[in-house]
């Protein structure tokens, strides 16, 4: 199984490699800061949340068999977002709706949902690259329309011609999806 591109960060944390930790900060902090600034926080809050997130990441990496699925940036963002909601709950008179404890299982579930959404977006973008005829054939096929009916609707000679066209279109779609660099990241 091929290593995820973010695996180097996990290995860097395990080795306490300051260069790799600085790279994590450089890559992941801007999104955390932007999110916190847009959600009633300050730059200091962003730094605090980021540090807490790094501590949680360190604990996860060193105490468990930590595996990256969609990307460390997704996992880390969700953890930091949950930390921020927890802090807002403590500050607010009326609490923000989120559990007090940061549930890492819900982080994993959210990550799975994000992967599924990214896969769907990849599929849809590649589907749109197919010819109009391919899109029509596949759409009707996925809607469980019989081959003979598709032949009539789209003006093909018979069901066998439609089967061949469907097969060609599916092959083309598969090639488009698998040739996209994102595909390798989304394969678990």
URDAGI-V197361 format. One record per pair of residues at least 24 apart in sequence whose ideal C-beta (glycine too) atoms are under 7 Angstrom apart, sorted by the first residue. I is the first residue (numbers start at 1). J is the second residue. D is the distance in Angstrom with one decimal. If there is no record, write none. Layout:
i: <I;I>
j: <J;J>
d: <D;D>
This chain:
i: <4;6;6;6;7;9;10;10;10;13;13;13;14;14;27;28;28;31;32;32;35;36;39;40;41;49;49;49;50;52;53;53;53;69;69;69;70;70;70;70;71;74;74;75;75;78;78;78;79;115;118;119;122;122;122;122;122;123;126;126;126;126;127;129;130;130;130;134;134;137;137;137;137;138;138;138;141>
j: <68;68;71;72;68;72;61;66;68;57;58;61;61;62;73;73;76;77;77;80;81;84;84;88;84;80;83;84;80;83;79;80;83;111;115;188;111;114;115;118;185;111;114;107;111;107;110;111;107;186;186;186;177;180;182;183;186;177;173;176;177;180;173;176;169;172;173;169;172;162;165;166;169;166;169;170;166>
d: <4.4;5.1;5.6;3.9;6.2;5.5;5.5;6.1;6.8;6.7;5.9;5.0;6.1;6.8;6.9;5.5;5.4;5.9;6.7;4.8;6.4;5.6;6.6;6.7;6.5;5.1;5.0;5.2;6.4;5.0;5.0;4.2;6.0;5.6;6.1;5.7;5.1;5.4;4.5;7.0;6.9;5.6;5.5;6.2;5.8;4.8;5.3;6.8;5.9;6.1;5.7;5.2;6.2;6.2;5.6;6.6;6.7;6.5;6.0;4.0;4.9;6.9;6.4;5.7;6.2;6.3;6.1;3.7;6.6;6.6;5.3;5.3;5.6;6.7;5.4;7.0;5.4>
